[in-house]
Amino acid sequence: MKTLYRHIQSYVIKGLLALIPIGLTIIILNILYVFIDKQIVELIEHYTGYHIPGLGLVIFIVLLYGTGVIASNVIGRRMFNILDVVTSRIPLIKTAYQVGKQLSGTLALPEKNIFKRAVLIDYFRPGALVIGFVTGEIKNEKTGENLLKLFIPTVPNPTSGFLVMIHESQVQETHWSIEEAIKIVISAGIIGPEAIRNSGP
């Protein structure tokens, strides 16, 4: 009886865990519909008499695109710098804004292509491997050797960490994508590839 109970309990939990991503996706889509698409569609219908389902999401995407364009130019960056200064003086808003900024910075890392590849190195002690991101190379003029510039991120925030210079022979290739390696860091190892690959995908 106990074996049957544990069997059922195990698969009930597995079923729940399998449904969580689907449930979160449905919740997000519902929020987008209720708070964005539905509100905008009703507003447009009120003033024009036309009901166009999905128009709210289209307008929202266009708005995001416009914000991205503005944030990418000089004037936009100055505007966001001013916003940084203003929010830094309001306690509660400062915390929320900084958390959001840190999250967006983390999600933008792969897109910025500042990391060349993800590797493993012995850092704390031999056999204790940590993830490092290769950011480039630097030449040691004294020895004539090329060293890797390696950024070792902190968990769960890969926007902070340590920079070390290391020989190529001291790193172990993972053949993970940058996105896969970042997922491991920000999830504290919960999410990410299940094996260190011997060759690329």
GUPA-781777 format. One record per atom (N, C-alpha, C): x, y, z; residue number from 1; atom name. Coordinates in steps of 0.1 Angstrom, whole numbers, plus 2048, in hexadecimal, padded with zeros to 3 digits. Example, Ala and Ser with C-alpha at 12.3 -4.5 7.8 and 13.67 -1.06 7.14 Angstrom:
2
((884 7C7 84E) 1 "N")
((87B 7D3 84E) 1 "CA")
((884 7DF 84E) 1 "C")
((880 7EA 847) 2 "N")
((889 7F5 847) 2 "CA")
((881 800 84F) 2 "C")
END
This chain:
201
((808 7F4 800) 1 "N")
((800 800 800) 1 "CA")
((809 80D 800) 1 "C")
((813 80C 808) 2 "N")
((81C 818 809) 2 "CA")
((823 81A 7FB) 2 "C")
((827 80F 7F5) 3 "N")
((82D 810 7E8) 3 "CA")
((824 816 7DE) 3 "C")
((817 812 7DE) 4 "N")
((80D 818 7D5) 4 "CA")
((80B 826 7D7) 4 "C")
((80B 82A 7E4) 5 "N")
((809 838 7E8) 5 "CA")
((814 841 7E3) 5 "C")
((821 83C 7E5) 6 "N")
((82C 843 7E0) 6 "CA")
((82D 844 7D1) 6 "C")
((828 839 7CB) 7 "N")
((828 839 7BC) 7 "CA")
((81E 844 7B7) 7 "C")
((812 845 7BD) 8 "N")
((808 84F 7B9) 8 "CA")
((80D 85D 7BC) 8 "C")
((813 85E 7C8) 9 "N")
((818 86B 7CD) 9 "CA")
((823 870 7C3) 9 "C")
((82C 867 7BF) 10 "N")
((837 86B 7B7) 10 "CA")
((832 870 7A9) 10 "C")
((828 869 7A3) 11 "N")
((823 86D 796) 11 "CA")
((81A 879 797) 11 "C")
((813 87B 7A2) 12 "N")
((80B 887 7A3) 12 "CA")
((813 893 7A4) 12 "C")
((81E 892 7AB) 13 "N")
((828 89D 7AC) 13 "CA")
((82E 8A0 79E) 13 "C")
((832 895 797) 14 "N")
((838 897 78A) 14 "CA")
((82E 89D 780) 14 "C")
((821 899 782) 15 "N")
((817 89F 779) 15 "CA")
((815 8AE 77C) 15 "C")
((815 8B1 789) 16 "N")
((814 8BF 78D) 16 "CA")
((820 8C8 788) 16 "C")
((82C 8C2 789) 17 "N")
((838 8C9 784) 17 "CA")
((837 8CB 775) 17 "C")
((832 8C1 76E) 18 "N")
((831 8C2 75F) 18 "CA")
((827 8CC 75B) 18 "C")
((81C 8CE 763) 19 "N")
((812 8D8 760) 19 "CA")
((815 8E6 764) 19 "C")
((81F 8E8 76D) 20 "N")
((823 8F6 771) 20 "CA")
((826 8FF 765) 20 "C")
((830 8FB 75C) 21 "N")
((833 904 751) 21 "CA")
((827 907 748) 21 "C")
((81E 8FD 746) 22 "N")
((812 8FF 73E) 22 "CA")
((809 909 745) 22 "C")
((808 907 752) 23 "N")
((7FF 910 75A) 23 "CA")
((804 91E 75A) 23 "C")
((811 920 75B) 24 "N")
((817 92E 75B) 24 "CA")
((815 934 74E) 24 "C")
((817 92C 743) 25 "N")
((815 932 735) 25 "CA")
((806 936 734) 25 "C")
((7FD 92E 738) 26 "N")
((7EF 932 737) 26 "CA")
((7EC 93F 73F) 26 "C")
((7F2 940 74B) 27 "N")
((7F0 94C 754) 27 "CA")
((7F5 958 74D) 27 "C")
((801 957 747) 28 "N")
((807 963 740) 28 "CA")
((7FF 967 734) 28 "C")
((7FA 95D 72C) 29 "N")
((7F2 960 721) 29 "CA")
((7E5 966 725) 29 "C")
((7DF 962 731) 30 "N")
((7D3 967 736) 30 "CA")
((7D5 976 73A) 30 "C")
((7E0 978 741) 31 "N")
((7E3 986 745) 31 "CA")
((7E5 98F 739) 31 "C")
((7EC 98A 72F) 32 "N")
((7ED 992 723) 32 "CA")
((7E0 995 71C) 32 "C")
((7D7 98C 71D) 33 "N")
((7CA 98E 717) 33 "CA")
((7C1 997 71F) 33 "C")
((7C0 994 72C) 34 "N")
((7B7 99C 734) 34 "CA")
((7BC 9AB 736) 34 "C")
((7C9 9AC 739) 35 "N")
((7CE 9BA 73D) 35 "CA")
((7D3 9C2 731) 35 "C")
((7D5 9BB 725) 36 "N")
((7DB 9C3 71A) 36 "CA")
((7D1 9C2 70E) 36 "C")
((7CF 9B6 709) 37 "N")
((7C7 9B5 6FC) 37 "CA")
((7B9 9B9 6FF) 37 "C")
((7B2 9B3 709) 38 "N")
((7A4 9B6 70C) 38 "CA")
((7A2 9C4 70E) 38 "C")
((7AA 9CB 717) 39 "N")
((7A8 9D9 71A) 39 "CA")
((7AA 9E2 70E) 39 "C")
((7B4 9DF 706) 40 "N")
((7B6 9E8 6FA) 40 "CA")
((7AB 9E6 6F0) 40 "C")
((7A7 9D9 6EE) 41 "N")
((79D 9D6 6E4) 41 "CA")
((790 9DD 6E8) 41 "C")
((78C 9DC 6F5) 42 "N")
((780 9E2 6FA) 42 "CA")
((780 9F2 6F8) 42 "C")
((78C 9F7 6FB) 43 "N")
((78E A06 6F9) 43 "CA")
((78C A0A 6EB) 43 "C")
((792 A03 6E2) 44 "N")
((791 A06 6D3) 44 "CA")
((783 A04 6CF) 44 "C")
((77C 9F9 6D4) 45 "N")
((76E 9F7 6D0) 45 "CA")
((765 A02 6D5) 45 "C")
((768 A07 6E1) 46 "N")
((760 A12 6E6) 46 "CA")
((760 A1E 6DE) 46 "C")
((76C A22 6D8) 47 "N")
((76E A2E 6D1) 47 "CA")
((76B A2C 6C2) 47 "C")
((76D A20 6BC) 48 "N")
((76C A1E 6AE) 48 "CA")
((760 A15 6AA) 48 "C")
((75C A0D 6B4) 49 "N")
((751 A04 6B0) 49 "CA")
((755 9F7 6AA) 49 "C")
((762 9F5 6A8) 50 "N")
((768 9E9 6A2) 50 "CA")
((76E 9E0 6AD) 50 "C")
((76B 9D3 6AC) 51 "N")
((771 9CA 6B6) 51 "CA")
((77B 9C2 6AE) 51 "C")
((788 9C3 6B2) 52 "N")
((793 9BC 6AB) 52 "CA")
((79B 9B4 6B5) 52 "C")
((798 9A7 6B7) 53 "N")
((79F 99F 6C0) 53 "CA")
((7AE 99D 6BC) 53 "C")
((7B6 99E 6C6) 54 "N")
((7C5 99D 6C4) 54 "CA")
((7CC 9AA 6C1) 54 "C")
((7C4 9B5 6BF) 55 "N")
((7CA 9C2 6BB) 55 "CA")
((7D2 9C7 6C7) 55 "C")
((7CD 9C4 6D3) 56 "N")
((7D4 9C9 6DF) 56 "CA")
((7E2 9C3 6E0) 56 "C")
((7E4 9B6 6DD) 57 "N")
((7F1 9B0 6DE) 57 "CA")
((7FA 9B6 6D3) 57 "C")
((7F4 9B8 6C7) 58 "N")
((7FC 9BE 6BC) 58 "CA")
((802 9CC 6C0) 58 "C")
((7F9 9D4 6C6) 59 "N")
((7FD 9E1 6CB) 59 "CA")
((808 9E0 6D6) 59 "C")
((806 9D6 6DF) 60 "N")
((810 9D4 6E9) 60 "CA")
((81D 9D0 6E4) 60 "C")
((81E 9C8 6DA) 61 "N")
((82A 9C4 6D3) 61 "CA")
((831 9D0 6CC) 61 "C")
((829 9D8 6C6) 62 "N")
((82E 9E4 6BF) 62 "CA")
((834 9ED 6C9) 62 "C")
((82D 9EE 6D5) 63 "N")
((831 9F7 6E0) 63 "CA")
((83F 9F2 6E5) 63 "C")
((840 9E5 6E7) 64 "N")
((84D 9DF 6EB) 64 "CA")
((858 9E2 6E1) 64 "C")
((855 9E0 6D5) 65 "N")
((85E 9E3 6CA) 65 "CA")
((863 9F1 6CA) 65 "C")
((859 9FB 6CC) 66 "N")
((85D A09 6CC) 66 "CA")
((865 A0C 6D9) 66 "C")
((862 A06 6E4) 67 "N")
((86A A08 6F0) 67 "CA")
((878 A03 6EE) 67 "C")
((87A 9F7 6E7) 68 "N")
((887 9F2 6E4) 68 "CA")
((88F 9FB 6DC) 68 "C")
((889 A01 6D2) 69 "N")
((890 A0A 6C9) 69 "CA")
((894 A16 6D0) 69 "C")
((88B A1C 6D9) 70 "N")
((88F A28 6E1) 70 "CA")
((89A A24 6EA) 70 "C")
((899 A19 6F1) 71 "N")
((8A3 A15 6FB) 71 "CA")
((8B1 A12 6F5) 71 "C")
((8B1 A10 6E8) 72 "N")
((8BE A0D 6E1) 72 "CA")
((8C5 A19 6DC) 72 "C")
((8BF A25 6DC) 73 "N")
((8C6 A30 6D6) 73 "CA")
((8CB A39 6E2) 73 "C")
((8D2 A44 6DE) 74 "N")
((8D8 A4C 6E8) 74 "CA")
((8CE A53 6F1) 74 "C")
((8C4 A59 6EB) 75 "N")
((8BA A60 6F2) 75 "CA")
((8B2 A57 6FC) 75 "C")
((8AF A4B 6F7) 76 "N")
((8A8 A41 6FF) 76 "CA")
((8B1 A3D 70B) 76 "C")
((8BE A3B 709) 77 "N")
((8C6 A37 714) 77 "CA")
((8C7 A42 71F) 77 "C")
((8C7 A4F 71A) 78 "N")
((8C8 A5A 724) 78 "CA")
((8BB A5A 72C) 78 "C")
((8AF A58 725) 79 "N")
((8A3 A58 72C) 79 "CA")
((8A2 A4D 737) 79 "C")
((8A7 A41 734) 80 "N")
((8A8 A36 73D) 80 "CA")
((8B2 A39 749) 80 "C")
((8BC A40 746) 81 "N")
((8C6 A44 750) 81 "CA")
((8BF A4D 75A) 81 "C")
((8B7 A57 755) 82 "N")
((8B0 A60 75D) 82 "CA")
((8A6 A58 766) 82 "C")
((89F A4E 760) 83 "N")
((896 A46 767) 83 "CA")
((89D A3E 772) 83 "C")
((8A9 A3A 770) 84 "N")
((8B1 A33 77A) 84 "CA")
((8B4 A3C 786) 84 "C")
((8B7 A48 783) 85 "N")
((8BA A52 78E) 85 "CA")
((8AE A55 796) 85 "C")
((8A2 A57 78F) 86 "N")
((896 A5A 796) 86 "CA")
((891 A4E 79F) 86 "C")
((891 A42 799) 87 "N")
((88D A37 7A1) 87 "CA")
((896 A33 7AC) 87 "C")
((8A3 A37 7AB) 88 "N")
((8AC A33 7B6) 88 "CA")
((8AA A3B 7C3) 88 "C")
((8A1 A46 7C2) 89 "N")
((89E A4E 7CD) 89 "CA")
((891 A4B 7D4) 89 "C")
((88A A41 7CE) 90 "N")
((87D A3D 7D4) 90 "CA")
((87E A2F 7D9) 90 "C")
((87F A2D 7E6) 91 "N")
((882 A20 7EC) 91 "CA")
((87B A13 7E6) 91 "C")
((86E A12 7E7) 92 "N")
((867 A06 7E2) 92 "CA")
((868 A05 7D3) 92 "C")
((867 A10 7CC) 93 "N")
((868 A0F 7BD) 93 "CA")
((876 A0C 7B9) 93 "C")
((880 A11 7C0) 94 "N")
((88E A0E 7BE) 94 "CA")
((890 9FF 7BE) 94 "C")
((88B 9F8 7C8) 95 "N")
((88D 9E9 7C9) 95 "CA")
((887 9E2 7BD) 95 "C")
((87B 9E5 7BA) 96 "N")
((874 9DE 7AF) 96 "CA")
((87B 9E1 7A2) 96 "C")
((87F 9ED 7A0) 97 "N")
((885 9F1 793) 97 "CA")
((892 9EA 792) 97 "C")
((89A 9EA 79C) 98 "N")
((8A7 9E3 79C) 98 "CA")
((8A6 9D4 799) 98 "C")
((89C 9CE 79F) 99 "N")
((89A 9C0 79D) 99 "CA")
((897 9BD 78E) 99 "C")
((88E 9C6 789) 100 "N")
((88A 9C4 77B) 100 "CA")
((895 9C7 772) 100 "C")
((89D 9D1 775) 101 "N")
((8A9 9D4 76D) 101 "CA")
((8B3 9C9 76D) 101 "C")
((8B5 9C3 778) 102 "N")
((8BF 9B8 779) 102 "CA")
((8BA 9AC 771) 102 "C")
((8AD 9A9 772) 103 "N")
((8A7 99E 76A) 103 "CA")
((8A8 9A1 75B) 103 "C")
((8A5 9AD 757) 104 "N")
((8A6 9B0 749) 104 "CA")
((8B4 9AF 744) 104 "C")
((8BD 9B3 74C) 105 "N")
((8CC 9B2 749) 105 "CA")
((8D0 9A4 747) 105 "C")
((8CB 99B 750) 106 "N")
((8CF 98D 74F) 106 "CA")
((8C9 987 743) 106 "C")
((8BD 98A 73F) 107 "N")
((8B6 984 733) 107 "CA")
((8BD 989 726) 107 "C")
((8C3 995 727) 108 "N")
((8C9 99B 71B) 108 "CA")
((8D7 996 719) 108 "C")
((8DD 98F 722) 109 "N")
((8EB 98B 721) 109 "CA")
((8EE 983 714) 109 "C")
((8E6 978 711) 110 "N")
((8E9 971 705) 110 "CA")
((8E8 979 6F8) 110 "C")
((8DE 983 6F8) 111 "N")
((8DC 98B 6EC) 111 "CA")
((8E8 994 6EA) 111 "C")
((8EE 999 6F5) 112 "N")
((8F9 9A2 6F3) 112 "CA")
((906 99C 6EE) 112 "C")
((906 98F 6EE) 113 "N")
((912 987 6E9) 113 "CA")
((91F 98B 6F0) 113 "C")
((91F 98F 6FD) 114 "N")
((92B 992 704) 114 "CA")
((932 986 708) 114 "C")
((92B 97A 709) 115 "N")
((931 96E 70D) 115 "CA")
((933 965 700) 115 "C")
((940 960 6FF) 116 "N")
((943 959 6F3) 116 "CA")
((93F 94A 6F4) 116 "C")
((942 944 700) 117 "N")
((93E 936 703) 117 "CA")
((93E 934 712) 117 "C")
((937 929 715) 118 "N")
((937 925 724) 118 "CA")
((940 919 726) 118 "C")
((948 91A 731) 119 "N")
((952 910 734) 119 "CA")
((951 90D 743) 119 "C")
((959 903 747) 120 "N")
((95A 8FF 755) 120 "CA")
((968 900 759) 120 "C")
((96B 904 766) 121 "N")
((979 905 76B) 121 "CA")
((979 900 779) 121 "C")
((984 8FB 77E) 122 "N")
((986 8F9 78C) 122 "CA")
((989 907 793) 122 "C")
((980 90B 79C) 123 "N")
((981 918 7A1) 123 "CA")
((984 918 7B0) 123 "C")
((97B 912 7B8) 124 "N")
((97D 912 7C6) 124 "CA")
((987 908 7CB) 124 "C")
((987 8FC 7C5) 125 "N")
((990 8F2 7C8) 125 "CA")
((990 8E8 7BC) 125 "C")
((99A 8E0 7BB) 126 "N")
((99B 8D6 7B0) 126 "CA")
((98E 8CD 7B0) 126 "C")
((988 8CC 7A5) 127 "N")
((97C 8C3 7A4) 127 "CA")
((96F 8CA 7A6) 127 "C")
((96F 8D6 7AC) 128 "N")
((963 8DE 7AE) 128 "CA")
((962 8E8 7A2) 128 "C")
((95A 8E4 798) 129 "N")
((958 8EB 78C) 129 "CA")
((94E 8F6 78D) 129 "C")
((951 902 787) 130 "N")
((948 90D 786) 130 "CA")
((947 911 778) 130 "C")
((93C 918 775) 131 "N")
((939 91C 767) 131 "CA")
((940 92A 765) 131 "C")
((946 92B 75A) 132 "N")
((94D 938 756) 132 "CA")
((949 93B 748) 132 "C")
((948 948 745) 133 "N")
((945 94D 737) 133 "CA")
((951 953 731) 133 "C")
((956 94E 726) 134 "N")
((961 954 71F) 134 "CA")
((95D 961 719) 134 "C")
((963 96C 71C) 135 "N")
((960 979 716) 135 "CA")
((96A 97E 70C) 135 "C")
((975 977 70B) 136 "N")
((980 97B 701) 136 "CA")
((98D 976 705) 136 "C")
((998 97B 6FF) 137 "N")
((9A5 977 702) 137 "CA")
((9AE 983 705) 137 "C")
((9B9 981 70C) 138 "N")
((9C3 98B 70F) 138 "CA")
((9D1 985 70E) 138 "C")
((9DA 98C 709) 139 "N")
((9E8 987 707) 139 "CA")
((9F1 98B 713) 139 "C")
((9F8 981 718) 140 "N")
((A02 983 722) 140 "CA")
((A0F 986 71B) 140 "C")
((A13 993 71B) 141 "N")
((A1F 997 713) 141 "CA")
((A2C 991 719) 141 "C")
((A2B 98E 726) 142 "N")
((A37 988 72C) 142 "CA")
((A3A 97A 727) 142 "C")
((A2F 972 726) 143 "N")
((A31 964 722) 143 "CA")
((A2D 962 713) 143 "C")
((A26 96B 70D) 144 "N")
((A21 96A 6FF) 144 "CA")
((A15 961 6FE) 144 "C")
((A0F 95D 709) 145 "N")
((A04 954 709) 145 "CA")
((9F7 95C 708) 145 "C")
((9ED 956 702) 146 "N")
((9E0 95C 702) 146 "CA")
((9D7 956 70E) 146 "C")
((9D1 95E 716) 147 "N")
((9C9 95A 721) 147 "CA")
((9BA 95D 71E) 147 "C")
((9B2 955 723) 148 "N")
((9A3 957 722) 148 "CA")
((99F 961 72D) 148 "C")
((996 96A 729) 149 "N")
((990 973 733) 149 "CA")
((983 96B 736) 149 "C")
((982 967 743) 150 "N")
((977 95F 747) 150 "CA")
((96F 966 752) 150 "C")
((962 967 74F) 151 "N")
((959 96D 759) 151 "CA")
((952 962 760) 151 "C")
((953 961 76E) 152 "N")
((94C 957 776) 152 "CA")
((941 95E 77D) 152 "C")
((934 95A 779) 153 "N")
((929 961 77F) 153 "CA")
((925 95C 78D) 153 "C")
((91E 965 794) 154 "N")
((919 960 7A1) 154 "CA")
((90A 95B 79F) 154 "C")
((906 952 7A8) 155 "N")
((8F9 94C 7A7) 155 "CA")
((8F0 954 7B1) 155 "C")
((8E3 957 7AD) 156 "N")
((8DD 955 7A0) 156 "CA")
((8DE 961 797) 156 "C")
((8E7 96A 799) 157 "N")
((8E8 977 791) 157 "CA")
((8F4 977 788) 157 "C")
((8F3 973 77B) 158 "N")
((8FF 972 773) 158 "CA")
((904 980 76E) 158 "C")
((8FE 98B 773) 159 "N")
((903 998 76F) 159 "CA")
((90E 99D 778) 159 "C")
((911 995 783) 160 "N")
((91C 998 78C) 160 "CA")
((924 98B 78D) 160 "C")
((931 98D 791) 161 "N")
((93A 982 792) 161 "CA")
((948 986 793) 161 "C")
((951 97D 78E) 162 "N")
((95F 97F 78F) 162 "CA")
((966 97E 781) 162 "C")
((970 985 77F) 163 "N")
((978 984 772) 163 "CA")
((985 97E 775) 163 "C")
((989 973 76E) 164 "N")
((996 96D 76F) 164 "CA")
((99C 96B 761) 164 "C")
((9AA 96B 761) 165 "N")
((9B1 968 755) 165 "CA")
((9B7 95A 756) 165 "C")
((9B4 951 74C) 166 "N")
((9B8 943 74E) 166 "CA")
((9BC 93D 741) 166 "C")
((9C5 933 742) 167 "N")
((9C9 92C 736) 167 "CA")
((9BE 924 730) 167 "C")
((9BE 923 723) 168 "N")
((9B4 91B 71B) 168 "CA")
((9B4 90C 720) 168 "C")
((9C0 907 724) 169 "N")
((9C1 8F9 728) 169 "CA")
((9BA 8F7 736) 169 "C")
((9B7 901 73D) 170 "N")
((9B1 900 74A) 170 "CA")
((9A2 900 74A) 170 "C")
((99C 902 73E) 171 "N")
((98D 902 73D) 171 "CA")
((989 8F5 737) 171 "C")
((97C 8F1 73B) 172 "N")
((976 8E5 736) 172 "CA")
((96A 8E9 72E) 172 "C")
((969 8E5 721) 173 "N")
((95E 8E9 718) 173 "CA")
((951 8E2 71D) 173 "C")
((946 8E9 71C) 174 "N")
((939 8E4 71F) 174 "CA")
((931 8E2 712) 174 "C")
((934 8EA 708) 175 "N")
((92C 8EA 6FC) 175 "CA")
((91D 8ED 6FF) 175 "C")
((91B 8F5 709) 176 "N")
((90E 8FA 70C) 176 "CA")
((90C 908 704) 176 "C")
((900 90B 701) 177 "N")
((8FE 919 6FC) 177 "CA")
((8FE 923 708) 177 "C")
((900 92F 705) 178 "N")
((900 939 710) 178 "CA")
((8F3 939 717) 178 "C")
((8E8 938 710) 179 "N")
((8DB 937 716) 179 "CA")
((8DA 92C 720) 179 "C")
((8DF 920 71C) 180 "N")
((8DE 915 725) 180 "CA")
((8E6 917 732) 180 "C")
((8F2 91D 730) 181 "N")
((8FB 91F 73C) 181 "CA")
((8F5 92A 745) 181 "C")
((8EF 934 740) 182 "N")
((8E8 93E 748) 182 "CA")
((8DC 939 750) 182 "C")
((8D5 930 749) 183 "N")
((8CA 929 750) 183 "CA")
((8CE 922 75D) 183 "C")
((8DA 91B 75B) 184 "N")
((8DF 914 767) 184 "CA")
((8E3 91E 772) 184 "C")
((8E9 929 76F) 185 "N")
((8ED 933 779) 185 "CA")
((8E1 939 780) 185 "C")
((8D7 93E 778) 186 "N")
((8CC 946 77E) 186 "CA")
((8C2 93C 785) 186 "C")
((8C2 92F 782) 187 "N")
((8BA 926 789) 187 "CA")
((8C1 91E 794) 187 "C")
((8CE 922 797) 188 "N")
((8D6 91B 7A0) 188 "CA")
((8D7 90C 79D) 188 "C")
((8D8 909 790) 189 "N")
((8DA 8FB 78C) 189 "CA")
((8CE 8F3 78A) 189 "C")
((8C2 8F9 78D) 190 "N")
((8B5 8F1 78C) 190 "CA")
((8B1 8EF 77D) 190 "C")
((8B4 8F9 775) 191 "N")
((8B0 8F8 767) 191 "CA")
((8BD 8F9 75E) 191 "C")
((8BE 8F1 754) 192 "N")
((8C9 8F1 74B) 192 "CA")
((8CC 8E4 745) 192 "C")
((8D7 8E3 73D) 193 "N")
((8DB 8D6 737) 193 "CA")
((8DE 8CC 742) 193 "C")
((8DC 8BF 73E) 194 "N")
((8DE 8B4 748) 194 "CA")
((8EB 8AD 746) 194 "C")
((8F3 8B2 73C) 195 "N")
((900 8AB 73A) 195 "CA")
((90A 8B5 735) 195 "C")
((917 8B3 737) 196 "N")
((921 8BB 731) 196 "CA")
((925 8B4 724) 196 "C")
((923 8BA 719) 197 "N")
((924 8B4 70C) 197 "CA")
((932 8B3 708) 197 "C")
((935 8A8 701) 198 "N")
((942 8A6 6FB) 198 "CA")
((945 8AD 6EE) 198 "C")
((939 8B1 6E8) 199 "N")
((93A 8B8 6DB) 199 "CA")
((92E 8C2 6DB) 199 "C")
((92F 8CB 6D1) 200 "N")
((924 8D5 6D0) 200 "CA")
((917 8CF 6CC) 200 "C")
((90C 8D6 6CD) 201 "N")
((8FF 8D1 6C9) 201 "CA")
((8FE 8CD 6BB) 201 "C")
END
